[in-house]
Amino acid sequence: MIYYIHSDFTSFLRNPKIKKLSEKYTGRSFINKGLNLMLNDIKKLFGKSFILPAYNYDFGKTRIYNVVKDQSQTGLFTEFCRKKNFFFRSYTPMFSSISMNKNLIKKNIKSEINPFDRSSEWENLYNKKGKIVNYGVSFTPTYIHYIENKSRMINYRKEKRFDGKIVLPNKKRQKISLIFSVRPKNLNISYDTKKVRKDLKKEGILKSYNINKNFYYEITDAKDFCDFAINKIRIDEYYFLDKKTVHILKQKLKSN
């Protein structure tokens, strides 16, 4: 089983195990012990076949992605894991992933890369019937963009090309173009993730778990989520969006 895990170390601090650590450690030592404890807990729950996001959005400005040096901008925990030499990182700019299982990480370099197409980790997650885990973090999965791309029915995001270079672990530089759909400039698009989460829970696709009533995590079946959402999009292409965004989009479509 493959697990794609979104996490939040701040929420993990509510775990009762942390209280015992605070009695022995302080400052940086406490943080490091807590991060190690979180990693061990994740391994106990999900084994080693899990993927963590290690996104770094600087490529949009610098047009350079350094696989080894670029920090993870998705939280303290993912940056802590990225620095470990037993984690492997994908070669995808902006939306890179890390895993202890190198077979789960995409390292094929093409001249054009779409982080949400059929060659992505998301496609593998779908085909292998993997799970999306929100480990102490709210339901806001990046997987939604994979579903939008797969559906081919979305008109509120437009394809954009980012030409740049990847600095590989061997320090060689490779020219690439990152291509994916982004929201139009000056248009605020908000997703109704609460509605989507509620629908998935009702269908039994998303399941919630508590640890000592102080820490929670949720697991969503990736294939069932995608298939369910695409059926919804066939009926309403704005299914993922909140009412305010839908109203704005419809008004803009009327005027242009």
Backbone as numpy.savetxt, mean C-alpha at the origin, in Angstrom:
# Nx Ny Nz CAx CAy CAz Cx Cy Cz
0.31 -18.42 1.49 -0.53 -17.22 1.49 0.35 -15.97 1.49
-0.04 -14.99 0.68 0.68 -13.71 0.63 -0.14 -12.65 1.36
0.52 -11.85 2.16 -0.14 -10.77 2.89 0.52 -9.44 2.53
-0.28 -8.47 2.15 0.22 -7.10 1.94 -0.23 -6.29 3.15
0.73 -5.81 3.94 0.41 -5.24 5.25 0.64 -3.74 5.32
-0.44 -2.99 5.57 -0.35 -1.58 5.92 -0.32 -1.51 7.46
0.60 -0.74 8.01 0.78 -0.77 9.46 0.95 0.63 10.05
0.81 0.70 11.38 0.99 1.96 12.09 1.61 1.66 13.46
2.85 2.09 13.64 3.56 1.81 14.89 2.93 2.54 16.07
2.41 3.74 15.84 1.77 4.51 16.91 0.60 3.73 17.51
-0.19 3.09 16.64 -1.31 2.28 17.13 -0.80 1.05 17.88
0.30 0.50 17.40 0.87 -0.69 18.04 1.31 -0.40 19.47
1.62 0.86 19.76 2.04 1.22 21.12 0.94 0.99 22.15
-0.30 0.81 21.68 -1.41 0.51 22.60 -1.43 -0.96 23.01
-0.60 -1.75 22.34 -0.52 -3.17 22.67 -0.01 -3.34 24.10
-0.67 -4.16 24.92 -0.26 -4.36 26.32 1.20 -4.77 26.49
1.78 -5.44 25.49 3.17 -5.86 25.58 4.12 -4.67 25.69
3.70 -3.54 25.13 4.55 -2.35 25.14 4.73 -1.82 26.56
3.71 -1.95 27.39 3.80 -1.45 28.77 4.95 -2.11 29.51
5.15 -3.40 29.27 6.25 -4.10 29.92 7.60 -3.56 29.45
7.68 -3.20 28.17 8.92 -2.64 27.64 9.23 -1.29 28.27
8.17 -0.48 28.47 8.37 0.87 29.01 8.90 0.85 30.44
8.75 -0.29 31.10 9.26 -0.41 32.46 10.77 -0.65 32.48
11.32 -1.09 31.35 12.74 -1.41 31.29 13.55 -0.47 30.41
12.88 0.10 29.37 13.61 0.89 28.38 13.00 2.27 28.21
13.82 3.21 27.78 13.36 4.58 27.50 13.99 5.08 26.21
13.44 6.16 25.69 14.02 6.83 24.53 14.15 5.94 23.32
15.29 6.04 22.63 15.52 5.31 21.40 15.53 3.80 21.62
16.04 3.38 22.76 16.06 1.95 23.07 14.65 1.39 23.15
13.74 2.16 23.72 12.34 1.75 23.83 11.71 1.62 22.44
11.98 2.61 21.57 11.44 2.59 20.21 11.95 1.37 19.45
13.26 1.12 19.52 13.83 -0.02 18.80 13.27 -1.35 19.30
13.13 -1.47 20.60 12.56 -2.70 21.17 11.11 -2.87 20.72
10.38 -1.76 20.69 8.99 -1.80 20.24 8.86 -2.20 18.78
9.74 -1.66 17.93 9.72 -1.99 16.51 10.06 -3.45 16.28
11.04 -3.96 17.02 11.39 -5.38 16.92 10.24 -6.26 17.37
9.56 -5.84 18.43 8.41 -6.59 18.94 7.30 -6.63 17.91
7.06 -5.50 17.24 6.03 -5.42 16.21 6.37 -6.35 15.05
7.63 -6.36 14.63 8.05 -7.24 13.53 7.88 -8.71 13.92
8.24 -9.05 15.14 8.09 -10.43 15.60 6.63 -10.85 15.66
5.78 -9.94 16.11 4.34 -10.24 16.18 3.76 -10.48 14.79
4.18 -9.65 13.83 3.71 -9.81 12.45 4.17 -11.15 11.88
5.41 -11.53 12.15 5.92 -12.82 11.66 5.16 -13.98 12.28
4.79 -13.86 13.55 4.03 -14.92 14.21 2.64 -15.07 13.59
2.03 -13.94 13.23 0.68 -13.97 12.66 0.66 -14.37 11.19
1.65 -13.89 10.42 1.58 -14.02 8.96 2.77 -14.75 8.34
3.68 -15.25 9.16 4.86 -15.92 8.62 5.81 -14.92 7.97
6.55 -15.37 6.97 7.51 -14.48 6.29 7.06 -14.09 4.89
5.91 -14.61 4.46 5.41 -14.28 3.13 4.50 -13.06 3.18
5.07 -11.94 3.62 4.30 -10.70 3.65 5.09 -9.59 2.97
4.35 -8.61 2.49 4.92 -7.45 1.80 4.54 -6.20 2.56
5.49 -5.26 2.66 5.24 -3.97 3.29 5.44 -2.86 2.26
4.62 -1.82 2.29 4.86 -0.68 1.40 6.06 0.12 1.90
6.92 0.51 0.97 8.06 1.36 1.32 8.08 2.52 0.33
6.90 3.15 0.19 6.74 4.20 -0.82 7.64 5.40 -0.53
8.14 5.98 -1.62 8.88 7.23 -1.55 8.49 8.06 -2.77
7.80 9.18 -2.52 7.21 9.96 -3.61 8.16 11.00 -4.21
9.42 11.03 -3.78 10.37 12.03 -4.26 10.65 11.90 -5.76
10.43 10.71 -6.30 10.70 10.49 -7.72 9.90 11.46 -8.59
8.74 11.87 -8.12 7.92 12.81 -8.89 8.61 14.13 -9.12
9.52 14.49 -8.21 10.26 15.76 -8.33 11.68 15.55 -8.83
12.38 14.59 -8.21 13.80 14.38 -8.54 14.00 13.55 -9.79
13.02 12.69 -10.11 13.07 11.75 -11.23 14.21 10.74 -11.07
14.63 10.52 -9.83 15.63 9.50 -9.52 15.13 8.65 -8.36
15.19 7.35 -8.53 14.82 6.42 -7.46 16.04 5.57 -7.11
16.55 5.75 -5.90 17.69 4.97 -5.43 17.16 3.81 -4.58
17.28 2.61 -5.10 16.70 1.43 -4.44 17.24 1.25 -3.03
18.51 1.51 -2.83 19.16 1.27 -1.54 18.98 2.45 -0.59
19.09 3.67 -1.08 19.15 4.83 -0.20 17.83 5.54 0.07
16.89 5.48 -0.85 15.64 6.22 -0.65 14.86 5.66 0.54
14.53 6.54 1.48 13.83 6.12 2.69 12.38 5.77 2.38
11.82 4.95 3.24 10.39 4.67 3.17 9.65 5.84 3.80
8.63 6.34 3.11 7.83 7.45 3.63 6.45 6.96 4.10
6.38 5.67 4.42 5.11 5.10 4.87 5.16 4.70 6.34
5.96 5.42 7.13 5.94 5.19 8.57 7.24 4.67 9.14
7.35 4.81 10.45 8.55 4.43 11.19 8.85 2.93 11.07
7.80 2.11 11.10 8.01 0.67 11.06 8.56 0.21 9.72
8.00 0.69 8.61 8.48 0.25 7.30 9.91 0.73 7.03
10.26 1.92 7.54 11.63 2.41 7.39 12.58 1.56 8.23
12.15 1.17 9.41 12.94 0.28 10.28 13.22 -1.04 9.56
12.19 -1.61 8.91 12.35 -2.87 8.19 13.21 -2.70 6.94
13.04 -1.59 6.24 13.80 -1.35 5.01 15.30 -1.41 5.26
15.73 -0.96 6.42 17.16 -0.91 6.75 17.74 -2.29 7.06
16.86 -3.27 7.29 17.34 -4.61 7.61 17.82 -5.30 6.33
18.98 -5.94 6.41 19.54 -6.55 5.20 18.80 -7.82 4.77
17.87 -8.31 5.59 17.11 -9.49 5.18 15.78 -9.11 4.53
15.57 -7.79 4.29 14.42 -7.34 3.51 14.88 -6.97 2.10
14.10 -7.38 1.11 14.40 -7.09 -0.28 13.43 -6.03 -0.78
13.91 -5.12 -1.64 13.08 -4.01 -2.11 12.85 -4.09 -3.60
11.64 -3.73 -4.01 11.30 -3.77 -5.44 11.93 -2.59 -6.17
11.95 -2.69 -7.50 12.55 -1.64 -8.33 11.50 -0.68 -8.89
10.38 -0.57 -8.22 9.30 0.30 -8.69 9.38 1.67 -8.04
9.64 2.74 -8.80 9.69 4.08 -8.21 8.36 4.47 -7.57
8.41 5.30 -6.56 7.25 5.81 -5.81 6.57 4.72 -4.99
6.16 3.62 -5.64 5.38 2.59 -4.96 6.19 1.32 -4.72
7.39 1.47 -4.23 8.24 0.30 -3.96 7.71 -0.49 -2.77
8.03 -1.78 -2.76 7.63 -2.68 -1.69 8.85 -3.40 -1.15
8.74 -3.90 0.09 9.82 -4.69 0.68 9.24 -5.98 1.23
10.08 -7.01 1.27 9.64 -8.30 1.81 10.85 -9.13 2.22
10.65 -10.01 3.20 11.68 -10.96 3.59 11.76 -12.10 2.57
10.72 -12.25 1.78 10.66 -13.28 0.74 10.96 -12.63 -0.61
12.15 -12.82 -1.12 12.56 -12.12 -2.34 11.73 -12.51 -3.55
11.06 -13.67 -3.49 10.23 -14.11 -4.61 8.96 -13.28 -4.75
8.62 -12.52 -3.71 7.41 -11.71 -3.76 7.67 -10.30 -4.29
8.94 -9.98 -4.52 9.32 -8.63 -4.91 9.67 -8.58 -6.39
9.12 -7.57 -7.08 9.36 -7.39 -8.50 10.67 -6.63 -8.73
11.62 -7.31 -9.40 12.89 -6.66 -9.69 13.19 -6.63 -11.19
12.19 -6.93 -12.00 12.36 -6.84 -13.44 12.28 -5.38 -13.86
13.25 -4.96 -14.63 13.29 -3.56 -15.08 12.85 -3.47 -16.53
11.76 -2.76 -16.74 11.29 -2.50 -18.09 11.49 -1.02 -18.39
11.45 -0.68 -19.66 11.62 0.73 -20.02 10.43 1.56 -19.53
9.25 0.89 -19.41 8.06 1.55 -18.89 7.48 0.71 -17.75
7.18 1.37 -16.63 6.67 0.67 -15.46 5.35 1.29 -15.03
4.34 0.45 -14.91 3.07 0.86 -14.31 2.93 0.10 -12.99
2.95 0.81 -11.85 2.92 0.13 -10.55 1.62 -0.62 -10.25
0.62 -0.48 -11.13 -0.68 -1.11 -10.86 -1.16 -2.01 -12.00
-0.24 -2.41 -12.89 -0.67 -3.23 -14.01 -0.47 -4.72 -13.73
-0.51 -5.53 -14.77 -0.45 -6.98 -14.61 0.92 -7.51 -14.22
1.94 -6.68 -14.23 3.27 -7.12 -13.83 3.60 -6.68 -12.41
2.62 -6.14 -11.70 2.84 -5.61 -10.36 2.63 -6.64 -9.26
3.06 -6.28 -8.03 2.80 -7.14 -6.88 1.30 -7.29 -6.63
0.55 -6.25 -6.99 -0.90 -6.28 -6.78 -1.54 -7.38 -7.62
-1.08 -7.54 -8.86 -1.62 -8.59 -9.72 -1.31 -9.97 -9.15
-0.11 -10.12 -8.62 0.28 -11.37 -8.00 -0.58 -11.65 -6.77
-0.87 -10.59 -6.01 -1.73 -10.72 -4.83 -3.12 -11.17 -5.24
-3.62 -10.63 -6.34 -4.95 -11.01 -6.85 -4.95 -12.48 -7.32
-3.97 -12.83 -8.14 -3.92 -14.18 -8.71 -3.70 -15.27 -7.66
-2.94 -14.94 -6.63 -2.64 -15.91 -5.56 -3.68 -15.89 -4.44
-4.73 -15.09 -4.64 -5.78 -14.95 -3.63 -5.20 -14.54 -2.27
-4.30 -13.54 -2.33 -3.66 -13.03 -1.12 -4.59 -12.17 -0.29
-4.03 -11.65 0.79 -4.81 -10.85 1.73 -4.18 -9.47 1.92
-5.04 -8.48 2.11 -4.59 -7.13 2.46 -4.86 -6.94 3.94
-3.83 -6.56 4.68 -3.94 -6.43 6.13 -3.78 -4.97 6.53
-4.73 -4.46 7.31 -4.60 -3.15 7.94 -4.25 -3.40 9.40
-2.97 -3.32 9.72 -2.47 -3.70 11.04 -2.42 -2.46 11.93
-3.57 -2.18 12.57 -3.66 -1.02 13.45 -3.82 0.29 12.72
-4.14 0.22 11.44 -4.28 1.43 10.63 -5.64 1.42 9.95
-6.18 2.60 9.66 -7.50 2.71 9.04 -7.52 2.09 7.64
-8.69 1.73 7.19 -8.88 1.10 5.89 -8.72 2.15 4.78
-7.52 2.22 4.22 -7.26 3.11 3.08 -6.26 2.42 2.14
-6.61 1.28 1.59 -5.65 0.49 0.82 -5.28 1.08 -0.53
-3.98 1.08 -0.83 -3.50 1.49 -2.15 -4.04 0.58 -3.23
-4.46 -0.60 -2.84 -5.01 -1.60 -3.75 -6.17 -1.05 -4.56
-6.84 -0.03 -4.06 -7.94 0.60 -4.79 -7.47 1.08 -6.16
-6.25 1.61 -6.24 -5.74 2.11 -7.52 -5.48 0.96 -8.50
-5.12 -0.19 -7.97 -4.98 -1.38 -8.83 -6.35 -1.76 -9.40
-7.37 -1.72 -8.56 -8.72 -2.06 -9.01 -9.19 -1.06 -10.07
-8.92 0.23 -9.84 -9.31 1.25 -10.82 -8.63 0.97 -12.16
-7.35 0.65 -12.11 -6.60 0.37 -13.33 -7.12 -0.88 -14.03
-7.43 -1.89 -13.26 -7.90 -3.17 -13.81 -9.29 -3.03 -14.45
-10.12 -2.17 -13.86 -11.49 -2.03 -14.35 -11.58 -1.37 -15.73
-10.65 -0.47 -16.03 -10.66 0.28 -17.30 -11.93 1.10 -17.47
-12.56 1.46 -16.36 -13.83 2.19 -16.45 -13.81 3.52 -15.70
-12.62 3.98 -15.31 -12.51 5.18 -14.48 -12.17 6.40 -15.33
-12.92 7.50 -15.16 -12.65 8.71 -15.95 -12.14 9.87 -15.09
-12.02 9.67 -13.78 -11.61 10.78 -12.91 -10.11 10.79 -12.61
-9.37 9.87 -13.21 -7.91 9.87 -13.12 -7.36 9.79 -14.53
-6.25 10.48 -14.77 -5.67 10.53 -16.10 -4.23 10.03 -16.06
-3.86 9.34 -17.12 -2.52 8.75 -17.19 -1.44 9.83 -17.31
-0.38 9.66 -16.53 0.74 10.60 -16.56 2.04 9.83 -16.64
3.01 10.43 -17.31 4.30 9.79 -17.54 5.39 10.54 -16.77
6.20 9.81 -16.02 7.33 10.38 -15.29 8.61 9.73 -15.81
9.38 10.46 -16.59 10.64 9.94 -17.11 11.76 10.17 -16.09
12.56 9.15 -15.85 13.63 9.29 -14.87 14.58 8.12 -14.89
15.27 7.91 -13.75 16.27 6.85 -13.66 16.15 6.10 -12.34
16.53 4.83 -12.38 16.64 4.02 -11.17 18.11 3.78 -10.89
18.52 4.02 -9.64 19.88 3.68 -9.21 19.79 2.31 -8.55
20.36 1.32 -9.20 20.27 -0.06 -8.75 21.24 -0.34 -7.60
21.07 -1.45 -6.89 21.98 -1.79 -5.79 23.44 -1.88 -6.21
23.70 -2.22 -7.47 25.08 -2.27 -7.97 25.57 -0.91 -8.45
24.77 0.13 -8.18 25.07 1.54 -8.48 24.93 1.90 -9.96
24.53 0.94 -10.79 24.26 1.25 -12.18 22.95 2.01 -12.29
22.86 2.88 -13.31 21.64 3.68 -13.51 20.89 3.19 -14.74
19.58 3.08 -14.56 18.73 2.59 -15.64 17.64 3.61 -15.94
17.54 3.99 -17.21 16.48 4.92 -17.60 15.15 4.19 -17.63
14.13 4.82 -17.07 12.79 4.22 -17.08 11.74 5.32 -17.19
10.53 4.90 -17.49 9.38 5.80 -17.47 8.32 5.18 -16.57
7.93 5.92 -15.55 6.87 5.48 -14.65 5.56 6.04 -15.18
4.59 5.15 -15.45 3.32 5.58 -16.04 2.17 5.02 -15.22
1.35 5.92 -14.70 0.15 5.48 -13.99 -0.86 6.62 -13.95
-2.07 6.33 -13.55 -3.14 7.32 -13.56 -3.12 8.15 -12.29
-3.19 9.46 -12.44 -3.18 10.39 -11.31 -4.45 11.24 -11.36
-4.75 11.89 -10.25 -5.90 12.79 -10.26 -5.53 14.06 -11.01
-6.49 14.67 -11.71 -6.22 15.91 -12.44 -5.74 17.01 -11.49
-4.86 17.85 -11.97 -4.33 18.94 -11.16 -5.45 19.88 -10.72
-5.35 20.33 -9.48 -6.32 21.27 -8.89 -7.72 20.67 -8.71
-7.79 19.35 -8.69 -9.08 18.70 -8.45 -8.92 17.75 -7.26
-9.59 18.06 -6.18 -9.49 17.26 -4.97 -10.43 16.06 -5.05
-9.86 14.88 -5.13 -10.66 13.65 -5.20 -10.57 12.94 -3.86
-11.71 12.74 -3.22 -11.76 12.07 -1.92 -12.51 10.75 -2.04
-11.96 9.72 -1.41 -12.55 8.38 -1.47 -13.42 8.13 -0.23
-14.53 7.45 -0.44 -15.42 7.11 0.66 -15.03 5.72 1.18
-13.88 5.65 1.85 -13.36 4.36 2.31 -14.22 3.76 3.42
-14.93 4.61 4.18 -15.81 4.09 5.22 -16.95 3.28 4.61
-17.51 3.81 3.51 -18.59 3.10 2.81 -18.08 1.79 2.23
-16.92 1.84 1.58 -16.34 0.64 0.96 -16.06 -0.41 2.03
-15.46 0.01 3.15 -15.16 -0.92 4.23 -16.44 -1.57 4.76
-17.48 -0.76 4.92 -18.76 -1.27 5.42 -19.34 -2.31 4.48
-19.27 -2.04 3.18 -19.78 -2.98 2.18 -18.99 -4.30 2.20
-17.67 -4.18 2.30 -16.83 -5.38 2.31 -17.07 -6.23 3.55
-17.28 -5.54 4.67 -17.54 -6.27 5.92 -18.89 -6.99 5.84
-19.86 -6.33 5.26 -21.20 -6.91 5.12 -21.15 -8.16 4.25
-20.29 -8.13 3.23 -20.17 -9.26 2.31 -19.26 -10.37 2.85
-18.61 -10.12 4.00 -17.71 -11.11 4.57 -16.34 -11.12 3.92
-16.04 -10.11 3.11 -14.75 -10.01 2.43 -13.69 -9.43 3.35
-14.12 -8.55 4.26 -13.23 -7.95 5.26 -13.61 -8.47 6.64
-12.60 -8.88 7.40 -12.83 -9.40 8.75 -11.93 -8.68 9.75
-12.49 -8.39 10.92 -11.77 -7.64 11.95 -11.36 -8.55 13.10
-10.19 -8.21 13.69 -9.66 -8.98 14.82 -9.14 -8.01 15.88
-9.31 -8.38 17.15 -8.82 -7.58 18.27 -7.78 -8.36 19.07
-6.78 -7.64 19.58 -5.79 -8.22 20.47 -5.94 -7.54 21.82
-6.49 -8.25 22.77 -6.69 -7.71 24.13 -7.49 -6.41 24.15
-8.36 -6.24 23.16 -9.26 -5.08 23.07 -8.53 -3.73 22.98
-7.22 -3.75 22.85 -6.46 -2.50 22.77 -5.84 -2.27 21.39
-5.74 -3.34 20.62 -5.12 -3.23 19.30 -5.92 -4.10 18.33
-6.16 -3.57 17.13 -6.96 -4.31 16.17 -6.24 -4.39 14.83
-6.64 -5.37 14.04 -6.21 -5.43 12.65 -7.33 -6.04 11.82
-7.29 -5.76 10.53 -8.33 -6.24 9.62 -7.69 -6.93 8.42
-8.37 -7.95 7.93 -7.87 -8.70 6.78 -8.93 -8.70 5.68
-8.51 -8.33 4.48 -9.41 -8.29 3.33 -8.90 -9.24 2.25
-9.78 -10.07 1.72 -9.41 -10.97 0.64 -9.24 -10.16 -0.65
-8.04 -10.18 -1.23 -7.72 -9.31 -2.37 -8.57 -9.62 -3.61
-8.69 -10.88 -3.96 -9.46 -11.24 -5.17 -10.94 -10.91 -5.00
-11.50 -11.28 -3.86 -12.92 -11.01 -3.62 -13.19 -9.50 -3.58
-12.27 -8.74 -3.00 -12.39 -7.28 -2.94 -12.43 -6.71 -4.36
-11.48 -7.13 -5.18 -11.39 -6.61 -6.55 -12.63 -6.97 -7.36
-13.02 -8.23 -7.32 -14.18 -8.67 -8.11 -15.46 -7.96 -7.66
-15.62 -7.82 -6.35 -16.79 -7.14 -5.80 -16.82 -5.68 -6.25
-15.67 -5.00 -6.14 -15.60 -3.57 -6.47 -15.82 -3.32 -7.96
-15.27 -4.18 -8.82 -15.45 -4.00 -10.26 -16.91 -4.16 -10.64
-17.60 -5.07 -10.01 -19.05 -5.21 -10.25 -19.79 -3.94 -9.84
-19.36 -3.33 -8.74 -19.96 -2.07 -8.28 -19.66 -0.94 -9.27
-18.43 -0.92 -9.79 -18.02 0.14 -10.72 -18.79 0.02 -12.04
-19.11 -1.19 -12.45 -19.91 -1.38 -13.67 -21.26 -0.70 -13.55
-21.78 -0.67 -12.33 -23.07 -0.02 -12.07 -22.88 1.49 -11.86
-21.83 1.84 -11.14 -21.55 3.24 -10.81 -20.05 3.46 -10.83
-19.56 4.14 -11.87 -18.11 4.33 -12.01 -17.51 5.15 -10.87
-18.36 5.87 -10.12 -17.87 6.68 -9.00 -18.04 5.97 -7.65
-18.15 4.66 -7.68 -18.41 3.89 -6.46 -17.43 4.20 -5.34
-16.15 4.36 -5.66 -15.13 4.56 -4.62 -15.18 5.97 -3.99
-15.80 6.92 -4.66 -15.69 8.32 -4.27 -16.79 8.76 -3.31
-16.49 9.82 -2.53 -17.52 10.36 -1.63 -18.48 11.25 -2.42
-19.61 11.58 -1.80 -20.69 12.30 -2.48 -20.25 13.68 -2.97
-19.45 14.37 -2.17 -19.01 15.72 -2.55 -18.16 15.66 -3.82
-17.26 14.70 -3.88 -16.40 14.55 -5.06 -17.23 14.21 -6.29
-18.19 13.31 -6.14 -19.06 12.92 -7.26 -19.82 14.13 -7.80
-20.33 14.96 -6.89 -21.06 16.17 -7.30 -20.16 17.10 -8.11
-18.95 17.32 -7.63 -18.00 18.21 -8.32 -17.66 17.66 -9.70
-17.42 16.36 -9.78 -17.06 15.74 -11.06 -18.20 15.86 -12.07
-19.40 15.64 -11.63 -20.55 15.73 -12.53 -20.76 17.15 -13.02
-20.52 18.12 -12.16 -20.64 19.52 -12.56 -19.60 19.89 -13.61
-18.37 19.37 -13.41 -17.29 19.65 -14.37 -17.55 18.97 -15.72
-18.15 17.79 -15.67 -18.47 17.09 -16.90 -19.53 17.84 -17.69
-20.46 18.46 -16.99 -21.52 19.24 -17.64 -20.93 20.47 -18.34
-19.97 21.12 -17.66 -19.38 22.34 -18.22 -18.34 22.06 -19.30
-17.74 20.86 -19.24 -16.74 20.48 -20.24 -16.83 18.98 -20.46
